[in-house]
Amino acid sequence: MKKVLITGASKGIGFELAKFFAKKNHALYLIARDEKKLKKLKKEIKEINPKLPCYILSFDLLEINKIKNLILNIKNRFGTVDIVVHNGGTLVNKSFVKIKKEDLINSFTINYFAPYLITQKIMPILTKKAHVIFIGSVGGINGSVKFPGLSSYSPSKGALITLAECLAEEFKMTNFRFNCLALGAVQTEMLKKAFPKYKAPLSPKSISSFIFDFAIKGGEFFNGKVLPVSSTTP
Ligand SMILES: NC(=O)c1ccc[n+]([C@@H]2O[C@H](COP(=O)([O-])OP(=O)(O)OC[C@H]3O[C@@H](n4cnc5c(N)ncnc54)[C@H](OP(=O)(O)O)[C@@H]3O)[C@@H](O)[C@H]2O)c1
């Protein structure tokens, strides 16, 4: 049984991913803001696996000053952590000239500063072969196709991609593994915001099956890698 932290578990990809871990008997610590949706997820998880340790916490990734307390809470309930999936994210779809300072700050706080600081603070309780996975976006990869309206979102994911590479280098003398899965289009609320008329070929369930397998096995084969997980471009 691995102990797994997933951010952004209240809907979309994180919601489905949590259930994959539950089915295979891995203990879960799940965070997002929407407590009602997290409770619904916990109920579904208890139906899948009644005895599984599953903790939920309503936490706003914008509140980066509270990350120390978050980690303390995880430590008290879990002790150590084997897998972290930095899945929580936000997307602003606005033309460049309409982006407000607040949009930019929120995008970078949720998509970059929070995963950065959570990783930093959680390190003392990571197990020796812990696997930290950053959920990036194909749009954050240098040279990929870009789309109008995503000037705050895609660069924040670009920063996350680089972070995975930096951490793998800085901690190469350890057995920690840091990788980034740069996703393409998956049919979720976030995708609707970015591409309202587009129908993605991948569902949250299908991509979660891949993320689950990668989280469990990928650390043996990859470190500091950015894997584009995409079959099409919107
Ligand atoms: N869907 C795609 O096509 C696609 C493509 C590339 C990358 N991705 C990435 O995949 C990840 C999951 O996205 P998704 O498509 O599943 O999106 P989603 O359905 O919109 O879910 C986003 C999750 O992030 C959480 N979140 C957002 N703001 C938060 C905040 N301030 N504090 C805490 N949690 C917050 C949400 O929970 P609450 O609202 O309850 O807080 C929700 O659980 C994201 O990192 C996204 O950038 C998605």
The ligand as an ORCA input file, in Angstrom:
! r2SCAN-3c Opt
* xyz 0 1
  N      -8.340     18.908    -19.156
  C      -7.340     19.133    -19.989
  O      -7.511     19.139    -21.223
  C      -5.963     19.398    -19.450
  C      -4.912     19.560    -20.368
  C      -3.632     19.793    -19.893
  C      -3.402     19.841    -18.529
  N      -4.428     19.692    -17.655
  C      -4.136     19.774    -16.225
  O      -4.713     18.691    -15.537
  C      -4.995     19.060    -14.182
  C      -6.429     18.702    -13.831
  O      -7.286     19.476    -14.657
  P      -8.800     19.091    -15.021
  O      -8.919     19.172    -16.482
  O      -9.213     17.866    -14.285
  O      -9.517     20.396    -14.448
  P     -10.794     20.639    -13.530
  O     -11.848     19.640    -13.833
  O     -11.086     22.087    -13.667
  O     -10.229     20.324    -12.062
  C      -9.273     21.159    -11.473
  C      -9.028     20.724    -10.043
  O      -8.122     21.674     -9.445
  C      -8.714     22.161     -8.243
  N      -8.381     23.553     -7.974
  C      -8.546     24.614     -8.799
  N      -8.238     25.760     -8.153
  C      -7.877     25.394     -6.885
  C      -7.472     26.109     -5.734
  N      -7.388     27.443     -5.724
  N      -7.180     25.417     -4.613
  C      -7.277     24.071     -4.575
  N      -7.657     23.330     -5.640
  C      -7.957     23.998     -6.770
  C     -10.215     22.012     -8.439
  O     -10.877     21.883     -7.173
  P     -11.771     23.005     -6.452
  O     -12.428     23.806     -7.519
  O     -12.706     22.195     -5.611
  O     -10.805     23.751     -5.621
  C     -10.299     20.709     -9.221
  O     -10.321     19.613     -8.332
  C      -4.712     20.574    -14.115
  O      -3.447     20.802    -13.559
  C      -4.722     20.999    -15.567
  O      -3.956     22.159    -15.797
  C      -5.698     19.475    -18.091
*
